[in-house]
Amino acid sequence: MFTGIVEAVGYVREIKGADRGVSLRISVPDIFDDLKTGDSVAVDGVCLTAKVVSVDGFVADVSAETLGRTTLGKLRTGDKVNMERALRLSDRLGGHIVSGHIDGTARLKAKAKEGESVKLSFVMGKELLRYVINKGSIAVDGISLTVNEVVDDGFSVNIIPHTAQNTTILDKKAGDEVNIEVDVIGKYVERLLGKGKESRIGEGF
């Protein structure tokens, strides 16, 4: 379980494997010095399990299913990724409840400066858009964000300077894909009403 508050930006140092699954080696900053083998780490919002931990990073396996349904399949050596360690019971819940199980992807449509922040508009399929509401929460590449507006084919968010400086979100260009996890509460409500179907994309559980 995560909060969507990105702790640091890491770098992809090595990718081994192919379409059937890969092994990612990711470098991490000193803040992750307590990471242990078996720990869960959100990488661009995808829950991965640290298989091997070293002084400068960790290795995690990523299945073909996750590669195909998230942006991890498009990573290249040297790419930057948003990172967050799993939530501890003693932590403040600064963002919202994020599972690390990606529901799908969205595509960046436009980027526009608005005062001190930047408005990002995304295009997303209706199968996920039905869970998104104005002023609700959404995780984009593992970042907990508030939805500004929902339109027929997508949604928009505003990126404040702190988020811009501490995540990879403004590195995205028009046409780039991002990982999306919708608010889990909406999915549970739909499930309880008998209309939902499960979605669990992640490697940490």
N, C-alpha and C positions, 0 to 999 in steps of 0.2 A: 504494500500500500504506500502511496506517495501523496504529496500535497500539490504538485505542480509548481513549486517554487524552486527554480533551477539553482543548484548550488555552485556549479562551475561549468566551464566549457573544456572538453577534452578533445583529443586528436586521434584519428584512426591511424595507427602505425603499421598495421599489417592485416591483410585479408587472405586467408587460405581457404581453398575449396572452390565450389562452383554452384550450379543451380540447385543441387540436391541438399545444400546446406553449407554454411561457411563458419570458419572460426575467426572472430575479430579480436585483434589486439589493440587496446585503447590506452593511450597515455592519460594520466589523471594528475591534477595538481595536489599539493601537499595536504589540502583539506581532507582528502580521501585516505589519509594514512592509517585509519582504523579499519579499512576494508579487509574482509576475510574471505577465504574460499567458501563458496556457498551463499554468500550474501546476494541480495537482489539490488540491481542498479537500473534506474531508468535511463535509457540512451535514446535521445530524441523521443522520449515518451514511451518507448518499448521496454517492458520489464525483461531484463536479462539476468542470468545467474553467473556470477564470477566463478569460473572453473579453475583458473590459475591466477594467483595474485603475486605481483612482484613489487619492488620498491618504486617503480615508475608507472605502474598501470596494472591492467588485468586482461585476461583472455576470457571470452564468452562464446559459446556456440549459438548459432542462429539457424533455425530450421528452414527448409524450403518454403513451408507455409507462411512463415513470418516474412521471409524475403519477398515473396510474391504479393503480400497484402500490406506492406509498409514501405517506407522509403529506405529502409536499411539495405534493400537489394540494390540500391543505386549508389551506395557509398563507395568512395574511392580513397586510396591511401592519401593521407594529408587532410582529409575533410574534418571540419570541426563539428562536434556534437554536443547537445545540451545534456547535462548529467545531474542526477539526483539520487542520493542514497535513500533506502527505504525509511519510512516514517517510524520513529520510536514513540512509544506511548507517552513519554514525557515531553514530546515536542509540541510546539504551538502549531495549530493547523492554519497556516498563513494564507493558503490558497483555497483549494477545495479537495474533496476526496477523489483521488486519481488511482486507478488500479494498475495501470501499465499495460492493459490489454487493449490494443488499438482496434477501433471500430472500422476504420477505413482511412482514406486520404482525401484531401481537398487540394485545389490548385489556386495559387495566388493569381488574382486577376488584375489588381491595381494597387499602387502604393502612392499615398499622397500626404504631404506635410500639413498638419493642422496645429498651428501654434507650436507648443513645445513637444507635441507628440506626433506620431505618424499613424495614419489610418491605413489599415490593410483590408482589402476586400478579397474574399475567397469564393470560388465556385465549388459547390458540393452537391452530390446526388440527393434526391428527395428521400431515399431510404434512411439517411442519417439526419437530414435537415429537419425531419419531423420532431426530433428530440431537442432542437435548438430553439431557445426563446430569447426575446429581447431582455437584456440585463441578466441573463443566466450565465452559468459558467461553462467553459469549454477548454479542453487541453489541446494546444497546438504545438506539435513537436515537444510535448512534455511540459509546456508552459501554461500555467493556469491563467486564463484571460476571461474578461467580461465581454459578453456579446453586446455590441452597440446596436446593431440592426440586423434583422432577418428579412431577406427578400426571396423572390420565387426560386432563384437558382443558387443562393448562397447566403453568406453573412459577412459582417465586418467587425473588426476590433480596433482599438486604439492602443498603440505601444508607447508607454511613457519612457522618458530618458533612462531610468534605472534598468528597465527590462531590455531596452535597446543595447545598453552597455554591458550587460551581464549574460546575454544569451546570443544565439545565432540568428534570431528571427529576422533582423533587417538585412542579413546576407542574402535572403531569398529574393529572386527576381521574378517578374511576371512570367507565368507559365510553370514555375517550380512547384513541386508537390510537397505537402507537409502531412505528417501523421496527425490523425484526429481521434480523440477519445471524448465522446459526448458525456454529459453529466449522468452518472450511474443511477441517480435517483429516478430520472425519467424512464430509464430502461426497466427498473424494478417495478415502477407503477404500471407500465404497459404489460409487463409479465404477469403481474397480479390480476390484471384485467383480462388475461387470457389471450392477448393479441401479439405478444412479443415472441422473439426467437433469440436464443443465446448467441453472444458474440464474445469470444475469448481468444484474442491474438496476443501472445506473449510467451516468453520462455521461462519466466521466473517461478511459476507455480505448477 
